[in-house]
Every structure is written in structure tokens, then in C-alpha cells.
Amino acid sequence: MENVLLSNNQVDYFLYDLERKLSDHYQAGVICDKDGFIISARIPKKNRHYLHANKIALSAIADKKRKNKNSEYIEVIRDLDERKNVLLILLLKKDKSSKIRSQYKQLNKILSFQDIF
């Protein structure tokens, strides 16, 4: 994709849309560059006292392959651009039901159609 200037509103709406569509499991969403600098973050008010965008971004950058099985969250890390300079990090609440699988499918569909990055 060519270099395009994005507005803060476009990026914020993208995270808002993810939160709305994944509402059952969504806990936090962060978009950052490959060095962990935050471009945008959306953390619902109920989670802001213990989830911090900086910590989410830096922990994802530190080791993208790390799986924290003790956590109550599933950390989803996806590249948003072809050059792998922009990352989307989502924290989703773990759920033993099959509902999370359908949410993953929905997430993949949303990301395949996004065209802002």
C-alpha cells in the first residue's frame, strides 16, 4: 500500500469496531509500531485500572511467540501492514465455549477487509 496519511479518528474507529464486534471477549486493543510505540489504544473503562497500553505493547514486542498460559487472557498479535511495521495486539477473555472460535473467524474476516494500513 502507498504511504497514506491516516487520521486519528480512522484508527480509533477501527479499534472501536473491533471492540463492538468482539464484545463478548474484548478486553483491550493496541495498535503500535514494530518498536512498541503506541499509535492508538482502546481499553474499556472497566479494565483501565489494571491493563495499560504501554505494557501490552512492550510485552508483545519483547517476544511475539510467548504464550502466557497462566493468564486469563488470550493475546492475539497480528501484523496490519505488508511490511510488518504496524501491529495489532488484542487481549481477549478466555472462554471454554466454542463462541471464541467464531469470534476468531470474525476477527480474521475483519482484518482481511481492513484497508487503512
C-alpha distances in whole Angstrom, upper triangle without the diagonal:
4,7,8,12,13,16,19,20,16,16,20,20,18,20,23,22,22,25,27,26,27,30,32,31,28,30,27,23,21,18,18,16,17,21,22,21,21,18,20,23,25,28,31,34,36,34,34,37,36,32,30,27,27,29,27,24,26,28,25,23,27,27,24,27,29,31,33,36,38,36,36,32,30,27,23,21,17,14,11,8,8,9,12,12,13,16,17,21,23,27,29,33,34,36,38,38,35,34,31,30,29,27,25,24,23,21,19,19,18,15,14,14,12,9,9,7
4,6,10,12,15,18,20,17,17,21,21,19,22,24,24,24,27,29,28,29,32,35,33,31,32,29,25,23,19,19,17,18,21,22,21,21,18,21,24,26,30,32,35,38,36,35,38,37,34,32,28,28,30,28,25,27,29,26,25,28,29,26,29,32,34,36,38,41,38,39,35,32,29,26,23,20,17,14,11,11,11,14,14,14,18,19,23,26,29,31,35,37,39,41,41,39,37,34,33,32,30,28,28,27,24,23,22,21,18,17,17,15,11,11,9
4,7,9,13,16,18,15,15,19,20,18,21,23,23,24,27,28,28,29,32,35,33,30,31,27,24,21,17,17,15,17,19,20,19,19,16,18,22,24,28,31,33,36,34,33,36,35,32,29,26,26,28,27,23,25,28,25,23,27,28,26,29,31,33,35,38,40,37,38,34,32,29,26,23,20,17,14,11,12,12,14,13,13,17,19,22,25,29,31,34,37,39,41,41,39,37,35,34,33,31,29,29,27,25,24,24,22,19,19,18,16,12,10,9
4,6,10,13,14,12,13,16,17,16,19,21,21,22,24,26,26,27,30,33,31,28,29,26,22,20,17,17,15,18,20,21,19,18,15,17,20,22,26,28,31,34,32,31,34,34,31,28,25,25,28,26,23,25,28,25,24,28,29,27,30,32,34,35,38,40,37,37,33,31,28,26,23,20,17,14,12,14,14,16,14,14,17,18,22,24,28,30,33,36,38,41,40,38,36,33,33,32,30,28,28,26,24,23,23,20,18,18,17,14,11,8,8
4,7,10,12,10,11,14,15,15,17,20,20,21,24,25,26,27,29,32,31,28,28,25,21,19,16,16,15,18,20,20,17,16,13,15,18,20,24,27,29,32,31,29,32,32,29,27,23,23,27,25,22,25,27,25,24,28,29,27,31,32,34,35,38,39,36,36,33,31,28,26,23,21,18,15,14,16,16,17,15,14,17,18,21,24,27,29,33,35,38,41,40,39,36,34,34,33,30,29,29,27,24,24,24,21,19,20,19,15,13,9,10
4,7,8,7,7,11,12,12,14,16,16,18,20,21,22,24,25,29,28,24,25,21,18,16,13,14,14,18,19,19,16,14,11,12,15,17,21,23,25,28,27,26,29,29,26,24,20,21,24,23,20,23,26,23,23,26,28,26,29,31,32,33,36,37,34,33,30,28,26,23,21,19,17,14,13,16,17,17,15,13,15,16,19,21,24,26,30,32,34,38,37,36,33,31,31,30,27,26,27,24,22,22,22,18,17,18,17,13,11,7,9
4,5,5,7,9,10,11,13,14,16,17,19,20,22,23,24,28,27,24,24,21,18,16,14,15,16,19,21,20,17,14,11,11,14,16,19,21,23,26,26,24,27,28,25,23,20,21,24,23,21,24,26,24,24,28,29,27,31,32,33,33,36,37,34,33,30,29,26,24,23,21,19,16,16,20,20,20,18,15,17,17,20,21,24,26,29,32,34,38,37,36,33,31,32,30,27,27,28,25,22,23,23,19,19,20,19,15,13,10,12
4,5,5,6,8,10,11,12,14,16,17,18,20,21,22,25,25,21,21,18,15,13,12,13,15,19,19,18,15,12,9,8,11,12,16,18,20,23,22,20,24,25,22,19,16,18,21,20,18,21,24,22,22,26,27,26,29,30,31,31,34,34,31,30,27,26,24,22,21,20,19,16,17,21,21,20,17,15,16,15,17,19,21,23,27,30,32,35,35,34,31,29,30,29,26,26,27,24,21,23,23,19,18,21,19,16,15,11,13
4,6,5,6,8,10,10,12,14,15,16,18,20,20,24,23,20,20,18,15,15,13,16,18,21,22,20,18,15,12,10,12,12,16,17,19,22,22,21,24,25,22,21,18,20,23,21,20,24,26,24,25,28,29,27,31,31,32,32,34,35,31,30,27,27,25,23,22,21,20,17,18,22,23,22,20,17,18,16,18,19,21,23,26,29,31,35,34,33,30,28,29,28,24,25,26,22,20,22,22,18,18,20,18,15,15,11,14
4,6,5,6,9,10,10,13,14,15,16,18,19,23,23,19,20,18,15,14,12,15,16,20,22,20,18,15,12,10,12,13,17,18,21,24,23,22,26,26,23,22,19,21,23,21,20,23,25,23,24,27,28,26,29,30,30,31,33,34,31,30,26,25,23,21,20,18,17,14,15,19,20,19,18,15,16,15,17,18,21,22,25,28,30,33,33,31,28,26,27,26,22,23,23,20,18,19,18,15,15,17,15,11,11,8,10
4,5,5,7,9,10,11,13,14,16,17,18,21,20,17,18,15,11,10,8,11,13,17,18,16,15,12,8,7,9,10,14,16,19,21,20,19,23,23,20,18,15,17,20,18,16,20,21,19,20,24,24,22,25,26,27,27,30,31,27,27,23,22,20,18,17,15,15,12,13,17,18,17,15,12,12,11,14,14,17,19,23,26,28,31,31,30,27,24,25,24,21,21,21,19,16,18,18,14,13,16,14,11,11,8,9
4,5,5,6,9,10,11,12,14,15,16,19,19,15,15,13,10,10,10,12,15,19,20,17,16,12,9,7,8,8,11,13,15,18,18,17,20,21,18,17,14,16,19,17,16,20,22,20,21,24,25,23,26,27,27,27,29,30,26,25,22,22,20,18,18,17,17,14,17,20,21,20,18,15,14,12,14,14,16,18,21,24,26,30,29,29,26,24,25,24,20,21,22,19,17,19,19,15,15,18,17,13,14,11,13
4,5,5,6,9,10,10,12,14,15,18,18,15,16,14,12,12,12,15,18,21,23,21,19,16,13,10,11,10,13,14,17,19,19,19,23,23,20,19,17,20,22,20,19,23,24,22,23,27,28,25,28,28,28,29,30,31,28,26,23,22,21,19,19,18,18,15,17,21,22,21,20,16,16,14,15,15,18,18,21,24,26,29,28,28,24,23,24,22,19,20,20,17,15,17,17,13,14,16,15,12,13,11,13
4,5,5,6,9,10,11,12,14,17,17,14,15,13,10,11,10,13,16,19,21,19,18,15,12,10,10,10,13,15,18,20,19,19,23,23,20,19,16,19,21,18,17,21,22,20,21,25,25,22,25,26,26,26,28,29,26,25,21,20,18,16,16,14,14,12,14,18,19,18,17,14,13,11,13,12,15,16,20,22,24,27,26,25,22,20,21,19,16,16,17,14,12,14,13,10,10,13,11,8,10,9,11
4,5,5,6,9,10,10,12,15,14,10,12,9,7,8,8,12,15,18,20,17,16,13,11,8,7,6,9,11,14,16,15,16,19,19,16,16,13,16,18,15,15,18,19,17,19,22,23,20,23,23,23,23,25,26,22,21,18,17,15,14,14,13,14,12,16,19,20,18,18,14,12,9,10,10,12,13,16,20,21,25,24,24,21,18,20,19,15,15,17,14,12,14,15,11,11,15,14,11,13,12,13
4,5,5,6,9,10,10,14,14,10,12,10,9,11,12,16,19,22,23,20,20,16,14,11,10,7,10,10,13,15,15,15,19,20,17,17,15,19,20,18,18,22,22,21,23,26,26,24,26,26,26,25,27,27,24,22,19,19,18,16,17,17,18,16,19,23,24,22,21,18,16,13,14,12,14,14,17,20,21,25,24,24,20,19,21,19,15,17,18,15,13,16,16,12,14,17,16,13,16,14,16
4,5,5,6,8,10,13,14,11,13,12,11,13,13,17,20,23,25,22,22,18,16,13,13,10,13,13,16,18,18,19,22,23,20,20,18,21,23,20,20,23,24,22,24,27,27,24,26,27,26,26,27,28,25,23,20,19,18,16,17,16,18,15,18,22,24,22,22,18,17,13,14,13,15,15,17,20,21,24,23,22,19,17,18,16,13,15,15,12,11,13,13,9,11,14,13,11,14,13,15
4,5,5,6,8,11,11,8,11,10,8,11,12,16,19,21,23,20,20,17,16,13,12,10,12,12,16,17,16,17,21,21,17,18,16,19,20,17,17,21,21,19,21,24,24,21,23,23,22,22,24,25,21,20,16,15,14,13,14,13,15,14,17,20,22,20,20,16,14,11,11,9,11,11,14,17,18,21,20,19,16,14,15,14,10,11,13,10,8,11,11,8,9,13,12,11,14,14,15
4,6,5,5,9,9,6,8,8,8,11,13,17,20,22,24,21,21,18,17,13,11,8,9,9,12,13,13,15,18,18,15,16,15,19,19,16,17,21,21,19,22,25,24,22,24,24,22,22,23,24,20,18,15,15,14,14,15,16,18,17,20,23,25,23,22,19,16,13,12,10,11,10,12,15,16,20,19,19,16,14,16,15,11,13,15,12,10,14,14,12,13,17,16,15,18,17,18
4,6,5,9,10,8,11,12,12,15,16,20,23,26,28,25,24,21,20,16,14,11,12,11,14,15,16,17,21,21,19,20,19,22,23,20,21,25,25,23,25,28,28,25,27,27,25,25,26,26,23,20,18,18,18,17,18,18,21,19,22,26,28,25,25,22,20,16,16,13,14,13,14,17,18,21,19,19,15,15,17,15,11,14,15,12,11,15,14,12,14,17,16,15,18,18,20
4,6,8,10,9,12,13,13,16,17,21,24,26,28,25,25,22,21,18,16,14,15,14,17,18,18,20,23,23,20,22,20,24,24,21,22,25,25,23,25,28,27,24,26,26,24,24,25,26,23,20,17,17,17,15,17,17,19,18,21,24,26,24,25,21,19,15,16,13,14,12,14,16,16,19,17,16,13,12,14,11,8,11,11,8,8,12,11,9,12,15,14,14,17,18,19
4,6,6,6,9,11,11,14,16,20,23,24,26,24,24,21,21,18,15,13,13,13,16,16,15,18,21,20,18,19,18,22,22,18,20,23,22,20,23,26,25,22,23,23,21,21,21,22,19,16,14,13,14,13,15,16,18,18,21,24,26,24,24,21,18,14,14,10,11,9,10,13,13,16,15,14,10,9,11,10,6,9,11,8,8,12,12,11,13,16,16,15,19,19,20
4,6,5,8,11,12,15,18,21,25,27,28,25,26,22,22,18,16,13,12,10,14,13,13,16,19,19,17,19,18,22,22,19,21,24,23,22,25,27,27,24,25,25,23,22,22,22,19,16,14,14,15,15,18,19,21,21,24,27,29,27,27,23,20,17,16,12,12,9,10,13,13,16,15,15,12,11,14,12,9,12,14,12,12,15,16,14,16,19,19,18,22,22,23
4,6,9,12,14,18,20,24,27,28,30,27,28,25,24,21,18,15,14,12,15,14,14,17,20,19,17,20,20,24,23,20,22,25,24,22,26,28,27,24,25,24,22,21,20,20,17,14,13,13,15,15,18,20,23,23,26,29,31,28,29,25,22,19,17,13,12,9,8,10,10,13,12,12,9,9,12,11,9,12,14,12,13,16,17,16,18,21,21,21,25,25,26
4,6,9,11,15,18,21,24,25,27,24,25,22,22,19,16,14,12,12,15,13,12,16,18,17,15,17,17,21,20,17,19,22,20,19,22,24,23,21,21,20,18,17,17,17,14,11,9,9,11,12,15,17,20,21,24,27,29,26,26,23,19,16,14,10,8,5,5,7,8,11,11,12,9,8,11,11,8,10,13,12,12,15,17,16,17,20,21,20,24,24,24
4,6,8,12,14,18,21,23,24,21,21,19,19,16,13,10,9,9,12,12,10,13,16,15,12,15,14,18,17,14,16,19,18,17,20,22,22,19,21,20,18,17,18,18,15,12,9,10,11,11,14,15,18,18,22,25,26,23,23,20,17,13,11,7,6,5,6,10,11,15,15,16,13,10,13,13,10,11,14,13,11,15,16,14,15,19,19,18,22,21,21
4,7,11,14,17,20,22,23,19,20,17,18,15,11,9,7,7,10,9,7,10,12,11,9,11,11,15,14,11,14,17,16,15,19,20,20,19,20,19,17,16,17,16,13,11,8,10,10,11,14,16,19,19,23,26,27,24,23,20,17,13,11,8,5,5,6,10,13,16,17,18,16,13,16,17,13,14,18,16,14,17,19,17,18,21,22,21,24,23,23
4,7,10,13,17,18,19,16,16,13,14,11,8,6,5,7,10,10,8,9,12,11,8,9,8,12,12,9,11,14,14,13,16,18,18,17,19,18,17,16,18,18,14,13,10,11,10,10,12,14,17,17,20,23,24,21,20,17,14,11,8,6,5,7,9,13,16,19,20,21,18,16,18,18,15,15,18,17,14,17,19,17,16,20,21,19,21,20,20
4,7,10,14,16,17,13,14,11,11,8,6,5,6,9,13,14,11,12,15,14,10,10,8,11,12,9,10,13,13,12,14,17,17,16,18,18,17,17,19,20,16,16,12,12,10,9,10,11,13,13,17,20,21,18,17,13,10,7,6,4,6,9,12,15,18,21,22,22,19,16,18,18,15,14,17,16,12,15,17,14,13,17,18,15,18,16,16
4,6,10,12,13,10,10,7,8,6,4,6,8,12,15,16,13,13,16,15,11,10,6,9,10,7,7,11,12,10,12,15,16,14,17,17,18,18,20,21,18,18,14,14,11,10,10,11,12,12,15,18,18,15,14,10,8,6,5,6,9,12,15,18,21,24,25,25,23,19,21,21,18,17,20,18,15,16,18,16,14,18,19,16,17,15,14
4,7,10,11,9,9,6,5,5,6,9,12,15,18,20,17,16,19,18,15,13,9,11,12,10,8,11,13,11,12,15,16,14,18,18,19,20,23,24,21,21,17,16,13,12,10,10,10,9,11,15,15,12,11,7,6,5,6,9,12,15,18,21,24,27,27,27,25,21,22,23,19,18,20,18,15,16,18,15,13,16,17,14,15,12,11
4,7,8,5,5,4,5,7,8,12,14,18,20,22,19,18,21,19,16,13,9,9,12,10,7,9,12,10,9,13,14,13,17,18,19,20,23,24,22,22,19,18,14,13,11,11,10,10,11,15,14,11,8,6,5,7,8,11,14,17,21,23,26,29,30,30,28,24,25,26,22,21,23,22,18,19,21,18,15,18,19,16,16,14,12
4,5,5,5,7,7,10,12,16,18,22,24,26,23,21,24,23,19,16,13,12,14,13,9,10,13,11,9,13,14,13,17,18,20,22,25,27,24,25,22,20,17,15,12,12,10,10,10,13,11,9,5,4,6,9,11,14,17,20,24,26,29,32,33,32,30,27,27,28,25,23,25,24,20,20,22,20,17,19,20,17,17,14,12
4,6,8,10,11,13,15,18,20,24,26,28,25,23,26,24,20,18,15,13,14,13,9,10,12,10,7,10,12,11,14,16,19,20,24,26,24,25,22,20,16,15,12,11,9,11,11,12,10,7,5,6,7,10,12,15,18,21,24,26,29,32,33,32,31,27,27,28,26,23,25,25,21,21,23,21,18,20,22,19,19,17,14
4,6,9,11,14,15,19,20,24,26,28,24,23,24,23,19,17,14,11,13,13,9,8,11,10,7,9,12,12,16,17,20,21,24,26,24,26,23,22,18,17,14,14,13,14,15,16,13,11,8,9,10,13,13,17,19,22,26,27,31,33,35,34,33,29,30,31,28,26,28,28,24,24,26,24,21,23,25,22,22,20,17
4,6,9,11,12,15,17,20,22,24,21,19,21,19,16,13,10,8,9,9,5,5,9,8,6,9,11,12,15,16,18,19,22,23,21,23,20,19,15,15,12,13,13,14,15,17,15,12,10,9,9,11,11,14,16,19,22,24,28,31,32,32,30,27,28,29,26,24,26,26,22,23,25,23,20,23,24,21,22,19,17
4,6,9,11,15,16,20,22,24,21,19,21,20,16,13,10,8,11,11,8,8,12,11,10,12,15,15,19,19,22,22,26,26,24,25,22,21,18,18,15,16,14,15,16,18,16,14,11,10,10,12,12,15,18,21,24,26,30,33,34,34,32,29,30,31,27,26,28,27,23,24,26,23,21,24,24,21,21,18,16
4,6,7,11,13,17,18,21,18,16,18,18,14,11,8,7,10,10,7,9,12,12,11,14,17,16,20,20,22,22,25,26,23,23,20,20,17,16,14,15,14,14,15,18,17,15,12,10,10,10,11,13,15,19,22,25,28,31,32,32,30,26,28,28,25,24,26,24,21,22,24,21,19,22,22,19,19,16,15
4,7,11,14,17,19,22,19,17,20,20,17,14,10,11,14,13,10,13,16,14,14,17,19,18,22,22,24,24,27,28,25,25,22,21,18,17,15,15,14,12,14,17,16,14,11,9,9,10,11,14,17,20,23,26,29,32,33,32,30,27,28,28,24,23,25,23,20,21,22,19,17,20,20,16,16,13,12
4,7,10,13,16,18,16,15,18,18,14,12,9,11,14,12,11,14,16,15,15,19,20,19,22,23,23,23,26,27,23,23,20,20,17,16,15,15,15,13,15,19,19,17,14,11,11,10,11,12,15,17,20,23,26,30,30,30,27,24,26,26,22,21,23,21,18,20,21,18,16,20,19,16,16,13,13
4,6,10,12,15,13,11,14,14,11,9,6,9,12,10,10,13,15,14,15,18,20,18,21,21,21,21,24,24,20,20,17,17,15,14,14,15,15,14,17,21,21,18,16,13,12,10,9,10,12,14,17,20,23,27,27,27,25,22,24,24,20,20,22,20,17,19,21,17,17,20,20,17,18,16,15
4,6,9,12,10,10,13,14,11,10,8,12,13,12,12,16,17,16,18,21,22,20,23,22,22,21,23,23,20,19,16,16,15,15,15,16,17,16,19,23,24,21,19,16,14,11,11,10,11,13,15,19,21,25,25,25,22,20,22,22,18,19,21,19,16,19,20,17,17,20,20,17,19,17,17
4,6,8,6,6,10,10,8,8,8,12,12,11,13,16,16,16,18,21,22,20,23,22,21,20,22,21,17,16,14,15,14,15,16,18,20,19,22,26,26,23,22,18,16,13,12,10,10,11,13,17,19,23,24,24,22,19,22,22,18,19,22,20,17,20,22,19,19,23,23,20,23,21,21
4,5,6,6,10,11,9,11,11,15,16,14,16,19,19,19,22,24,25,24,26,24,23,22,23,22,18,16,15,16,16,17,19,20,23,22,25,29,30,27,25,22,20,16,15,12,11,12,13,17,19,22,23,24,21,19,22,22,18,20,22,20,18,22,23,20,21,24,24,22,24,23,23
4,5,5,8,10,10,11,13,16,17,16,18,21,21,22,24,26,27,26,28,27,26,24,25,24,20,18,17,19,19,20,22,24,26,25,29,32,33,30,28,25,23,20,18,16,14,15,15,19,21,25,25,27,24,22,26,25,22,23,26,24,22,26,27,24,25,28,28,26,28,26,27
4,6,7,9,10,12,14,17,17,16,19,22,21,22,25,26,27,26,28,26,24,22,23,21,18,16,15,18,18,20,22,24,27,27,30,34,34,31,30,26,24,21,18,16,14,14,13,17,19,22,23,25,22,21,24,24,21,23,26,24,22,26,27,25,26,29,29,27,30,28,29
4,6,6,6,9,11,14,14,13,16,18,17,18,21,22,23,23,24,22,21,19,20,18,15,13,12,15,15,17,19,22,24,24,28,31,31,28,27,24,21,18,15,13,11,12,12,15,17,21,22,24,22,20,23,23,20,21,25,23,21,24,26,24,24,28,28,26,28,27,27
4,6,5,7,9,12,12,12,15,17,17,18,21,22,23,23,25,23,22,20,22,20,17,16,15,17,17,19,20,22,24,24,27,31,31,28,26,23,21,18,16,14,13,15,15,18,21,25,26,27,25,23,26,26,23,24,27,25,23,26,28,25,25,29,29,26,29,26,26
4,6,8,11,13,13,13,16,18,18,20,22,23,24,24,26,24,23,21,22,20,17,16,16,19,18,21,22,25,27,27,31,34,34,30,29,26,23,21,18,17,15,17,16,19,22,25,27,29,27,25,28,29,25,26,30,28,26,29,31,28,28,32,33,30,32,30,30
4,7,10,12,10,11,14,15,15,17,19,20,21,21,23,20,20,17,19,16,13,13,13,16,16,18,20,23,25,26,29,32,32,28,27,24,22,20,16,15,13,15,14,17,20,23,25,27,25,23,26,27,24,24,28,27,24,27,30,27,27,31,32,29,31,30,29
4,7,9,8,8,11,13,12,14,16,17,18,18,20,18,18,15,17,16,13,12,11,14,13,15,16,19,21,22,25,28,28,25,23,21,18,16,13,12,10,12,13,16,19,22,24,26,24,21,24,25,21,22,25,24,21,24,26,24,23,27,28,26,28,26,25
4,6,6,6,9,10,11,13,15,16,17,18,20,18,19,17,20,18,15,16,14,16,14,16,16,19,20,21,24,27,26,23,21,19,16,15,12,12,11,14,16,19,22,25,27,28,26,23,26,27,23,23,26,25,22,25,27,24,23,27,28,25,27,24,24
4,6,5,6,9,10,11,12,14,16,16,19,18,18,17,20,20,17,17,15,15,13,14,14,16,17,17,20,23,23,20,18,15,13,12,10,10,11,14,16,19,23,26,27,28,26,23,25,26,22,22,25,23,20,22,24,22,20,24,25,22,23,21,20
4,5,5,6,8,10,11,12,15,15,18,17,18,18,21,21,18,19,17,17,15,16,15,17,18,18,21,24,22,19,17,15,13,13,11,13,13,17,19,22,25,28,30,31,29,26,28,29,25,24,27,26,23,24,27,24,23,26,27,24,25,22,21
4,6,5,6,8,10,10,13,14,16,14,16,14,18,17,14,16,14,15,13,15,14,17,18,20,22,25,24,20,18,17,14,14,11,13,12,16,17,19,23,26,28,29,28,24,26,28,24,23,27,26,23,24,27,25,23,27,28,25,27,25,23
4,6,5,6,9,10,11,11,14,13,13,13,16,16,13,14,12,12,9,11,11,14,15,17,19,22,21,18,17,14,12,11,8,9,9,12,14,17,20,23,25,26,24,21,23,24,21,20,23,22,19,21,24,21,20,23,25,22,24,22,20
4,6,5,6,9,11,10,14,13,15,15,18,19,16,17,15,14,11,11,10,12,13,14,17,19,18,15,13,11,9,9,7,10,11,15,17,19,23,26,28,28,26,23,24,25,22,20,23,23,19,20,23,21,19,22,23,21,22,20,18
4,5,5,6,9,10,13,12,15,15,18,19,17,19,16,16,13,14,12,14,15,17,19,21,19,16,14,13,11,12,10,13,14,17,20,21,25,28,30,30,29,25,27,28,25,23,26,26,22,23,26,24,22,25,27,24,25,23,21
4,5,5,7,8,11,9,11,11,15,15,13,16,14,13,10,12,11,14,15,18,20,22,21,17,16,15,12,13,10,12,12,15,17,19,22,25,27,28,27,23,24,26,23,22,25,25,21,22,26,24,22,25,27,25,26,25,22
4,6,6,5,8,8,10,11,14,16,14,16,13,12,8,9,7,10,12,14,17,18,17,14,13,12,9,10,7,10,11,14,17,18,21,24,26,26,25,21,22,24,21,19,22,22,18,19,22,21,18,21,24,21,23,22,19
4,5,6,10,10,13,14,18,19,18,20,17,16,12,12,9,11,12,14,16,17,16,12,11,11,9,11,10,13,14,18,20,21,25,27,29,29,28,24,25,27,24,21,24,24,21,21,24,23,20,22,24,22,23,22,19
4,7,9,9,12,13,17,18,17,20,18,17,13,14,12,15,15,18,19,20,19,15,15,15,13,14,13,15,16,19,21,22,26,28,30,30,30,26,27,29,26,24,27,27,24,24,27,26,23,25,28,26,27,25,22
4,5,5,9,11,14,16,16,18,16,15,12,13,11,13,14,17,19,20,18,15,15,15,13,14,12,15,15,18,20,20,24,26,28,28,28,24,24,27,24,22,24,25,22,22,25,25,22,24,27,25,27,26,23
4,6,8,11,14,17,16,18,15,13,10,10,7,10,11,14,16,17,16,12,13,13,10,12,10,13,14,16,19,19,22,24,26,25,25,21,21,23,21,18,21,22,19,18,22,21,18,20,23,22,23,23,20
4,6,10,12,15,15,17,15,13,10,10,9,12,13,17,19,19,19,15,17,17,14,14,13,14,15,17,19,18,21,22,24,24,24,20,20,23,21,18,21,22,19,19,22,23,20,22,25,24,26,26,23
4,6,9,12,12,15,13,11,9,11,11,14,16,19,21,22,22,18,19,18,15,16,13,14,14,16,17,16,20,21,24,24,24,20,21,23,22,19,22,24,21,21,24,24,22,24,27,26,28,28,25
4,6,9,9,12,10,9,8,10,11,14,17,20,23,24,24,20,21,20,17,16,13,13,12,13,14,13,16,17,20,20,21,17,18,21,19,17,20,22,19,20,23,23,22,24,27,26,28,28,26
4,6,6,9,8,8,8,11,13,17,20,22,25,27,26,23,24,22,19,17,14,14,12,13,13,12,15,16,19,20,21,17,19,22,20,18,22,23,21,22,25,25,23,26,29,28,30,30,28
4,5,8,9,8,10,13,15,19,22,25,28,29,29,26,27,25,21,20,17,16,13,13,12,10,13,14,17,18,19,16,17,21,19,18,21,23,21,22,26,26,25,27,30,29,32,32,30
4,7,9,10,12,15,18,21,24,27,30,32,32,28,29,27,23,22,18,17,14,14,12,11,14,15,18,20,21,18,20,23,21,20,24,25,23,25,28,28,27,30,32,32,34,34,32
4,5,7,9,13,15,19,22,25,28,30,30,26,27,25,21,19,15,14,10,11,9,9,12,14,17,19,19,16,18,21,19,18,22,23,21,23,26,25,25,28,30,29,32,31,30
4,7,10,13,16,20,23,25,28,31,31,27,28,25,22,19,16,13,9,9,6,6,9,11,14,16,16,14,17,19,17,17,21,21,19,22,25,24,24,27,29,28,31,31,30
4,6,9,13,16,19,21,25,27,28,24,24,22,18,15,12,9,6,5,5,5,9,12,14,16,15,12,14,17,14,14,18,18,16,18,21,20,20,23,25,24,27,27,26
4,6,10,13,17,18,22,24,25,21,22,20,16,13,10,8,6,5,6,6,9,12,14,14,14,10,12,15,12,11,15,16,13,15,18,18,17,20,23,22,25,25,24
4,6,10,13,15,19,21,21,18,18,16,12,10,7,6,5,7,9,10,13,16,17,17,17,13,14,16,14,12,15,16,13,14,18,17,16,19,21,20,23,22,21
4,7,10,12,16,18,19,15,16,14,10,8,6,5,6,8,11,12,14,17,18,17,16,12,13,15,12,10,13,13,10,11,14,14,12,15,18,17,19,19,18
4,7,10,13,14,15,11,13,10,7,6,5,7,9,11,14,15,18,20,21,21,19,16,16,17,15,12,15,15,12,12,15,14,12,14,17,16,18,17,15
4,6,9,11,12,9,11,9,6,5,7,9,12,13,17,18,20,23,23,22,20,17,16,17,15,12,14,14,10,10,13,12,9,11,14,12,14,14,12
4,6,8,8,5,7,6,5,6,9,12,15,17,21,22,24,26,27,25,24,20,20,20,18,15,16,16,13,12,14,13,9,11,14,12,13,13,10
4,7,9,7,8,5,6,6,10,12,16,18,22,23,25,28,28,26,24,21,21,21,18,16,16,16,12,11,13,11,8,9,11,9,9,9,6
4,6,5,7,6,8,10,13,16,20,22,25,27,29,31,31,29,28,25,24,24,22,19,19,19,16,14,15,14,10,11,12,10,9,9,5
4,5,8,9,11,13,16,19,22,24,28,29,31,33,33,31,30,27,25,25,24,21,21,21,18,16,17,16,12,12,14,12,11,12,8
4,5,8,10,14,17,20,23,25,29,30,33,35,35,33,32,29,28,28,26,23,23,24,20,19,20,19,15,15,17,15,14,14,10
4,6,7,10,13,16,20,22,26,27,29,31,32,30,29,26,25,26,23,21,21,22,18,17,19,18,14,15,17,15,14,14,10
4,7,10,13,17,20,23,26,28,30,33,34,32,31,27,27,28,25,22,24,23,20,19,21,19,15,17,18,16,15,13,10
4,7,10,13,17,19,23,25,28,30,31,30,28,25,25,25,22,20,21,20,17,16,18,16,13,15,16,13,13,11,8
4,6,10,13,16,19,21,24,27,27,26,25,21,21,22,19,17,19,18,14,14,17,15,12,14,16,13,14,13,10
4,7,10,13,16,18,21,24,24,23,21,18,19,19,16,14,16,15,11,12,14,12,10,13,14,12,14,13,11
4,7,10,13,15,18,21,22,22,20,16,18,18,15,14,16,16,12,13,16,14,12,16,17,15,17,16,14
4,6,10,12,15,18,19,19,17,13,15,16,12,11,14,14,10,12,15,13,12,16,17,16,18,18,17
4,7,9,12,16,17,17,16,12,15,16,13,12,16,15,12,15,18,16,16,19,21,19,22,21,20
4,6,9,12,13,14,12,9,12,13,10,10,14,13,11,14,17,16,16,19,21,20,23,23,22
4,6,10,11,13,11,9,12,14,11,12,16,16,14,17,19,19,19,22,24,23,26,26,26
4,7,9,11,10,8,11,13,12,12,16,16,15,18,20,20,20,23,25,25,28,28,28
4,6,8,8,7,10,12,11,12,15,16,16,18,20,21,22,24,26,26,30,30,30
4,7,8,8,10,13,13,14,16,18,18,20,22,23,24,26,28,28,32,33,32
4,5,7,8,10,11,13,15,16,17,19,20,21,23,25,26,27,31,32,32
4,5,6,7,9,10,12,13,15,16,18,19,21,22,24,25,29,30,30
4,5,5,6,9,10,11,12,15,16,17,19,20,22,23,27,28,28
4,5,5,6,9,10,10,12,14,15,16,18,20,21,24,26,25
4,5,5,6,9,10,11,13,14,15,17,19,20,24,25,25
4,5,5,6,9,10,11,12,14,15,17,18,22,24,24
4,5,5,6,9,10,10,12,14,15,16,20,21,22
4,5,5,6,9,10,10,12,14,15,19,20,20
4,5,5,6,9,10,11,13,14,18,20,20
4,5,5,6,9,10,11,12,16,18,19
4,5,5,6,9,10,11,14,16,16
4,5,5,6,9,10,13,15,15
4,5,5,6,9,12,15,15
4,6,5,6,10,12,13
4,5,5,8,10,10
4,6,8,11,11
4,6,9,11
4,6,7
4,6
4
